[in-house]
Amino acid sequence: IAFADKHYVALAKVWYERLSSLGYTEHYIVCVDDKSYKKLSQGNYRLIQRYITNPDYAHPVVGFGRQLYSLRLQFTLEMLQNGTHLLVTDVDNIFNRYVPLAGFLEERFDV
């Protein structure tokens, strides 16, 4: 999964399409605002809505940045508690090859 707001829609599309072209089939974009969801829902993307309430864009580091990372941690924790295995990345993280993630489950440690 990767998280996107209205400012990262273009990068989220590149991230998603790159993973698809490499053969990944279970990646999702978590939209943290309605504008990103509306724009991305026009395409063929798997989306999860998880909005930030009253995003503080006026303060990008101590406001919105803090809100975003709090949401990311909370959402990741909920998914893990539900038994979902996750790889959390940023939309500006570029993947260069396909690596079957199932192999990580066979290891005796967390990555």
Buried (B, 14 or more C-beta within 10 A) or exposed (E): BBBBBBEBBEBBBEBBEBBBEEEBEEBBBBBBBEEBBEBBEEEEBEBBEBBBEEBEEEEEEEBBEEBBEEBBEEBBEEBEEEEEEEEBBBBEEEBEEEEEEEEEEEEEEEE
